[in-house]
């Protein structure tokens, strides 16, 4: 009886493992590569252009997330986009802005229209600062997103 119980548990775990691997492989092979001649780095593919750089990272086992990034020419603004996958069904956007005046780096989530998304852990004063920084850089962020979308489609 003990052998039969252990056998069922091991079989159940094996089935779950096989199913997860099949789902991961489906997710991996459906991850869209960006258009262009990319160089393979250690964990990412990258393409340096005159005014920007593009990178993408396919999902690496056992994770389902891959991402795309575009960086302006002086590396002061980075936009990273996580496309939908099997568990997360919408795009997610994160912005890194290096403020040259204060030498601070601001990291925050935005929506597709580059509007700030408060993650509830930001104080009201800090949120106002982030919105002001975002407002100053919104046009460049939209341009970077446009470049990324052009390479994606």
C-alpha positions in Angstrom: 0.0 0.0 0.0 2.8 2.4 0.8 4.4 1.7 -2.6 1.1 2.4 -4.4 0.7 5.7 -2.5 4.3 6.8 -3.3 3.9 5.8 -6.9 0.7 8.0 -7.3 2.5 11.0 -5.7 5.6 10.6 -8.0 3.3 10.2 -11.1 1.4 13.3 -10.1 4.6 15.3 -9.7 6.0 14.0 -13.0 2.8 15.0 -14.8 2.9 18.5 -13.4 6.6 18.8 -14.4 5.9 17.7 -17.9 2.9 20.0 -18.3 4.9 23.0 -17.0 7.8 22.3 -19.4 5.3 22.1 -22.3 3.7 25.4 -21.3 7.2 27.0 -20.9 8.2 25.8 -24.3 5.0 27.1 -25.9 5.6 30.5 -24.2 9.3 30.6 -25.2 8.7 29.8 -28.9 5.8 32.4 -29.0 8.1 35.2 -27.8 8.5 37.6 -30.7 12.0 38.5 -31.7 12.7 42.1 -32.7 13.4 43.0 -36.3 17.0 43.7 -37.2 20.5 42.4 -37.0 21.1 41.8 -33.2 24.2 40.8 -31.5 23.9 38.0 -28.9 25.2 39.1 -25.5 25.4 37.0 -22.4 21.7 37.0 -21.6 20.3 39.4 -24.2 20.3 40.4 -27.8 21.2 44.0 -28.5 21.3 46.4 -31.4 23.1 49.8 -31.2 21.8 52.5 -33.5 22.9 56.2 -33.8 20.2 57.6 -31.5 19.2 54.6 -29.4 20.0 51.0 -28.4 17.5 48.1 -28.4 17.7 44.9 -26.4 15.5 41.9 -26.0 15.6 39.0 -23.6 13.7 35.8 -24.4 12.2 34.0 -21.4 14.8 31.9 -19.7 13.9 28.7 -18.0 12.0 28.3 -15.7 10.6 31.9 -16.0 7.9 32.9 -18.4 8.9 36.6 -18.7 10.9 38.0 -21.5 11.3 41.7 -22.2 12.2 44.4 -24.7 14.1 47.6 -23.9 15.0 50.8 -25.7 17.6 53.2 -24.4 18.3 56.8 -25.6 21.7 57.7 -26.9 23.1 59.1 -23.7 21.6 56.3 -21.6 19.6 58.7 -19.5 16.2 57.2 -20.3 15.4 53.5 -20.5 12.0 52.0 -21.3 11.5 48.3 -20.6 8.4 46.5 -21.8 7.2 43.1 -20.7 4.8 41.6 -23.2 1.9 39.4 -22.2 2.6 35.7 -21.4 0.7 32.7 -20.2 0.2 34.1 -16.7 0.2 37.9 -17.2 -2.2 38.9 -20.0 -1.3 42.6 -20.4 1.8 44.6 -21.3 3.8 46.1 -18.4 6.0 49.2 -18.8 8.8 50.4 -16.6 10.8 53.6 -17.0 14.3 54.4 -15.7 15.3 58.1 -15.9 18.7 59.3 -14.8 18.3 62.9 -13.5 21.6 64.5 -14.5 21.0 67.5 -12.1 20.6 65.5 -9.0 22.4 62.3 -10.2 19.4 60.3 -9.0 17.8 57.5 -10.9 14.0 57.3 -10.9 12.3 54.0 -11.6 8.6 53.7 -12.0 5.8 52.0 -13.8 3.8 53.7 -16.6 0.9 52.8 -18.9 1.2 52.6 -22.6 0.5 56.4 -22.9 3.4 57.1 -20.5 1.2 58.1 -17.6 2.6 57.3 -14.2 1.1 54.3 -12.4 1.3 54.7 -8.6 2.3 51.4 -7.0 0.9 52.5 -3.6 4.3 52.6 -2.0 5.2 56.0 -3.2 4.4 59.0 -1.0 2.4 61.9 -2.4 5.4 64.2 -2.6 7.6 61.7 -4.4 4.7 60.9 -6.8 4.5 64.6 -7.7 8.3 64.6 -8.4 8.0 61.5 -10.5 5.1 63.0 -12.5 7.1 66.2 -13.1 10.1 64.2 -14.3 7.8 62.1 -16.5 6.1 65.2 -17.9 9.5 66.6 -18.9 10.5 63.4 -20.7 7.2 62.2 -22.0 7.8 63.1 -25.7 11.1 61.3 -25.7 9.5 58.2 -24.0 6.8 58.2 -26.6 9.4 58.3 -29.4 11.3 55.5 -27.8 8.1 53.4 -27.5 7.4 54.1 -31.1 10.9 52.8 -32.1 10.3 49.7 -30.1 6.9 49.1 -31.5 8.3 49.6 -35.1 10.9 46.8 -34.4 8.3 44.6 -32.7 5.6 44.7 -35.4 
